[in-house]
Amino acid sequence: MSLPAVLLAAGPSPSPTPSESPTALVPSLQDAQESATNAASWVEQNWSTWLAIGLKVLLIVVIAAVLRAVVRRAITKLIDRMNRAVQASDGTTGSTALGSLLVNVERRRQRSQAIGSVLRSVASFIILGTAALMVLSAFQINLAPLLASAGVAGVAIGFGARNLVTDFLSGVFMILEDQYGVGDTIDAGVASGEVIEVGLRVTKLRGDQGEIWYVRNGEVKRIGNLSQGWATAGVDVTVRADEDLEQLKATLDEVSEKMSREEPWNEMLWGPIESLGLDSVLLDSMVIRLTAKTMPGKSLTVERELRWRVKRALDAVGIRIVGGTTVIPEEETAADPTAAVAAPSAYSNTASPQAEAASPIAPARPVR
């Protein structure tokens, strides 16, 4: 059999497998046209819904922004009006030193800023939070799981940061009630000093030695404000019991009247220096008490100056100020020349029975 006949009998050669010659599937023009048609129809069917959602979100955002700006502006105007009202009332009663002192510009400004900041923050949080929830609701998002998770997280944060919340709320009420302000001298229990800064969480005090105390508002259980209203200066004058009371009273009255007329003590004193009479009478001394109503925080200064003037005036008239409740008369203070001499002792005579009885016993001789 010839070769061509064999090849014809074998049949056609096998075609290559798909793995041997892969061919890429190219989408036809008809498929692309169908995809575009489907997308266009989907957009045509849903564009109104998306447009409505977008307009709703835009309206919510615009209304929230406008409402927030209006509320913040209203709060600012309210705070300014309160300040002007206080200034107007000060103008009618500001002729006295008391009215001028109680109105501290820095204190009022800081208190107004703190109140305004708190109100603006609360208003912004409420408005923006409500707007955010409305936007999520516009996108058909179920808010129930979100609110439940936020509630659980809020409880956890509340337990973890309860001290911070307590400090913040205490600071808000301290500022709203005007318990103290910048420049006041207070006793907060845990620390005392002059207030140099009032915050919603921490109050800064400067102590007598210059140290700065940071007091958390939540830890303050009581506050003693030494700078509101007025203070009292009291001086006790202790003299001998045999001094002339009329001369003593006249001298103290002269000192008090002269100090009340001189500057700057006439501004620190908000009332006359009064003599309350004999505070106590002992066998060898008596105490006369002087008191005066002073500017807040100036009582110690007035007391020091009053003591200085009283001492000089009493020395000038020959009245002696004693420093204790027991005074030794001058005639009894003479030194006794025999006070330091010891009494004679029987042991000083070596021949006395006491000296012989106290002589050491001679040691016994050893026995041989």
C-alpha positions in Angstrom: 0.0 0.0 0.0 1.3 3.3 -0.9 2.0 6.1 1.6 -0.8 8.4 0.4 -3.3 5.6 0.8 -2.1 5.0 4.4 -2.5 8.7 5.2 -6.0 8.8 3.8 -6.9 5.6 5.8 -5.6 7.2 9.0 -8.1 10.1 8.7 -7.6 13.7 9.4 -5.1 14.8 12.0 -6.5 15.6 15.5 -7.0 19.2 16.3 -5.1 20.8 19.2 -6.7 20.7 22.7 -8.0 24.0 24.2 -5.2 23.9 26.8 -2.6 23.9 24.0 -4.1 26.9 22.1 -6.4 29.0 24.5 -8.5 31.7 22.9 -9.8 34.8 24.8 -13.5 35.3 25.0 -14.0 38.9 23.8 -17.5 40.3 24.5 -19.3 41.2 21.4 -20.8 44.5 20.5 -24.3 43.2 21.3 -23.3 42.2 24.9 -21.9 45.7 25.5 -25.0 47.3 24.2 -27.2 45.2 26.4 -25.1 46.1 29.5 -25.3 49.8 28.7 -29.0 49.5 28.2 -29.5 47.8 31.6 -27.4 50.4 33.4 -29.3 53.2 31.8 -32.6 51.6 32.7 -31.5 51.1 36.3 -30.4 54.8 36.5 -33.6 55.9 35.0 -35.6 53.9 37.5 -33.7 55.0 40.6 -32.5 58.5 39.9 -35.5 60.1 41.4 -34.9 58.1 44.7 -31.3 59.1 44.9 -32.0 62.7 44.0 -34.7 62.8 46.8 -32.2 61.3 49.3 -29.5 63.8 48.3 -31.8 66.7 48.5 -33.0 65.5 51.9 -29.5 65.1 53.2 -28.5 68.6 51.9 -31.6 70.1 53.5 -30.8 68.5 56.8 -27.2 69.7 56.7 -28.2 73.3 55.8 -30.9 73.5 58.4 -28.5 72.1 61.1 -25.7 74.5 60.2 -28.1 77.5 60.1 -29.8 76.5 63.4 -26.4 76.0 65.1 -25.2 79.4 64.0 -28.4 81.1 65.1 -28.3 79.4 68.5 -24.6 80.2 69.1 -25.2 83.8 68.2 -28.2 84.0 70.5 -26.2 82.6 73.4 -23.4 85.1 72.7 -25.9 88.0 72.7 -27.5 86.7 75.9 -24.2 86.6 77.7 -23.3 90.1 76.5 -26.7 91.4 77.6 -26.1 89.9 81.1 -22.8 91.6 81.3 -24.3 94.9 80.3 -27.1 94.5 82.8 -24.5 93.9 85.6 -22.5 96.9 84.5 -25.6 99.1 84.5 -26.5 97.9 88.0 -22.9 98.6 89.0 -23.3 102.2 87.7 -26.2 102.9 90.0 -24.6 101.3 93.1 -20.9 101.7 92.2 -20.3 104.7 94.3 -19.3 102.6 97.3 -16.1 100.7 97.6 -18.1 97.5 98.2 -19.9 97.7 94.9 -16.7 98.5 93.0 -14.9 95.5 94.6 -17.6 92.9 94.1 -17.6 93.7 90.4 -14.4 92.2 89.1 -14.0 92.6 85.3 -11.7 89.6 84.9 -13.9 87.4 87.1 -17.1 88.4 85.2 -15.4 87.9 81.9 -14.2 84.5 82.7 -17.5 83.4 84.2 -19.3 84.6 81.1 -16.9 82.8 78.8 -17.3 79.6 80.8 -21.1 79.8 80.8 -21.2 80.7 77.1 -18.8 77.9 76.2 -20.9 75.3 78.1 -24.1 76.4 76.5 -22.7 76.6 73.0 -21.1 73.1 73.4 -24.3 71.6 74.6 -26.3 73.2 71.8 -23.9 72.1 69.1 -23.8 68.6 70.4 -27.6 68.3 70.4 -28.1 69.9 67.0 -25.3 68.0 65.2 -26.1 64.7 66.8 -29.8 65.0 65.8 -28.7 65.9 62.2 -26.4 63.0 62.0 -29.1 60.6 63.1 -31.5 62.1 60.5 -28.9 61.7 57.7 -28.4 58.0 58.6 -32.2 57.6 58.6 -32.4 59.1 55.2 -30.1 56.4 53.8 -32.5 53.8 55.1 -30.0 52.7 57.8 -31.6 50.9 60.8 -30.7 53.0 63.8 -31.9 50.6 66.5 -28.6 48.6 66.7 -26.6 51.8 66.5 -28.5 53.4 69.4 -28.3 50.2 71.4 -24.5 50.1 70.9 -24.2 53.8 71.8 -26.2 53.2 75.0 -24.0 50.4 76.1 -20.9 52.4 75.2 -22.2 55.4 77.1 -22.8 53.3 80.2 -19.3 51.8 80.0 -17.7 55.3 79.5 -19.9 56.6 82.3 -18.6 54.0 84.8 -15.0 54.5 83.7 -15.1 58.3 83.6 -17.4 59.0 86.5 -14.8 61.1 88.2 -14.4 63.2 85.1 -18.2 63.7 84.8 -18.4 64.6 88.5 -15.6 67.2 88.1 -17.3 68.7 85.0 -20.8 68.9 86.6 -19.3 70.4 89.8 -17.4 73.0 87.8 -20.5 73.9 85.8 -22.6 74.5 89.0 -19.7 76.4 90.7 -19.5 78.8 87.8 -23.3 79.2 87.4 -23.7 79.8 91.1 -20.8 82.2 91.2 -19.3 80.5 94.2 -15.9 82.1 93.5 -13.9 83.7 90.8 -10.5 84.8 89.7 -8.8 86.9 92.4 -10.8 85.5 95.3 -9.1 83.9 98.3 -10.8 80.7 99.1 -10.5 77.7 101.5 -11.4 74.6 99.5 -10.7 72.1 102.3 -8.0 70.3 100.4 -6.1 73.5 99.7 -6.4 77.2 100.2 -5.1 80.3 98.4 -5.9 82.8 95.7 -7.9 81.7 92.7 -5.8 82.3 89.5 -7.9 80.2 87.1 -11.4 78.6 87.1 -12.0 75.7 84.8 -14.8 73.3 84.3 -12.7 70.4 85.7 -9.8 71.9 87.7 -9.4 75.1 89.7 -5.9 76.6 90.1 -5.0 78.2 93.4 -1.8 80.0 94.5 -0.9 79.3 98.1 0.7 81.6 100.6 4.2 80.3 99.8 3.7 80.8 96.1 2.9 77.2 95.3 0.1 76.4 92.7 -2.6 73.9 93.7 -4.6 72.1 91.1 -7.9 71.2 92.8 -10.4 69.0 91.0 -13.9 70.4 91.3 -15.4 67.1 92.1 -13.2 66.8 95.3 -14.4 70.1 96.8 -17.0 69.4 99.5 -17.0 72.8 101.0 -15.7 76.3 100.0 -15.0 79.2 102.2 -14.8 82.4 100.2 -12.7 85.0 102.0 -13.1 87.7 99.4 -16.9 88.2 99.2 -18.7 90.8 101.2 -16.4 92.0 103.9 -13.8 90.9 106.4 -13.2 91.6 110.1 -9.9 92.8 111.6 -9.5 92.1 115.4 -6.7 93.2 117.7 -6.3 92.3 121.4 -4.4 94.7 123.5 -3.2 93.2 126.8 -2.0 95.6 129.5 -1.5 95.5 133.2 -4.5 95.3 135.4 -3.6 98.5 137.3 -3.5 100.8 134.3 -5.8 103.8 134.0 -8.8 102.7 131.9 -9.8 106.3 130.9 -6.3 107.1 129.6 -6.1 103.7 127.9 -9.5 104.2 126.1 -8.6 107.8 125.1 -5.3 106.6 123.6 -6.9 103.8 121.6 -9.7 106.0 120.4 -7.2 108.6 119.1 -5.2 105.9 117.3 -8.4 104.5 115.7 -9.7 107.9 114.5 -6.3 108.9 113.1 -5.8 105.7 111.2 -9.4 105.9 109.8 -8.6 109.3 108.2 -5.2 108.4 106.6 -4.7 106.8 103.2 -4.7 104.1 102.1 -6.3 102.8 105.3 -9.5 104.9 104.8 -10.2 102.8 101.7 -9.4 99.4 103.4 -11.6 100.3 106.4 -15.3 100.0 105.6 -16.3 101.1 109.0 -14.9 102.8 112.1 -12.5 101.0 114.4 -14.5 100.2 117.5 -13.3 99.4 121.0 -15.5 96.5 122.3 -14.3 97.2 125.9 -12.7 94.7 128.2 -12.6 91.3 126.7 -11.2 89.6 129.8 -9.9 90.7 133.2 -7.4 88.7 135.3 -5.6 89.4 138.6 -2.6 90.9 136.9 -3.7 91.7 133.3 -6.7 92.8 131.2 -7.5 92.6 127.5 -9.1 95.3 125.4 -10.4 94.2 122.0 -10.4 96.4 118.9 -12.4 95.4 115.8 -13.1 96.9 112.4 -14.9 95.9 109.2 -12.4 95.9 106.3 -12.1 95.2 102.6 -12.0 91.4 101.8 -8.5 90.0 102.0 -7.2 93.1 103.8 -7.9 92.2 107.4 -4.4 90.9 108.2 -2.8 94.1 106.7 -5.1 96.3 108.8 -4.4 94.3 112.0 -0.6 94.6 111.5 -0.8 98.4 111.0 -3.2 98.8 114.0 -0.9 96.8 116.3 2.0 99.0 115.2 0.2 102.2 115.9 -1.3 101.0 119.2 2.2 99.9 120.5 3.7 103.3 119.6 0.9 105.3 121.2 0.9 103.3 124.4 4.7 103.6 124.7 4.3 107.3 124.3 1.9 107.6 127.2 3.8 105.1 129.4 1.3 102.3 129.3 3.1 98.9 129.2 1.8 96.1 127.0 2.3 92.7 128.5 2.7 89.5 126.5 1.0 87.0 128.7 -1.7 86.3 131.2 0.7 86.2 134.1 2.7 89.3 135.0 5.4 89.3 137.7 5.4 92.6 139.6 8.6 94.6 139.3 9.2 94.7 143.1 9.3 90.9 143.2 11.7 90.6 140.3 14.7 91.7 142.4 17.4 89.0 142.6 17.9 87.4 146.0 21.7 87.2 146.7 21.2 84.2 148.9 19.0 82.3 146.4 22.0 80.7 144.7 23.7 79.7 148.0 23.0 76.0 149.0 22.0 75.2 152.6 24.9 73.8 154.8 25.2 70.1 154.8 26.1 67.8 157.6 28.3 65.8 155.2 30.6 68.9 154.8 32.1 68.2 158.3 34.2 65.1 158.1 34.0 64.6 161.9 30.2 64.6 161.9 28.4 61.2 162.6 26.7 61.5 159.2 30.1 61.8 157.4 31.6 58.9 159.4 28.6 56.7 158.8 28.9 57.5 155.0 32.6 56.6 155.0 33.5 53.7 152.8 34.1 50.3 154.6 37.7 49.2 154.5 38.1 45.9 152.6 38.8 42.9 154.8 42.2 41.3 154.7 42.5 37.9 153.1 42.8 34.9 155.4 46.2 33.1 155.1 
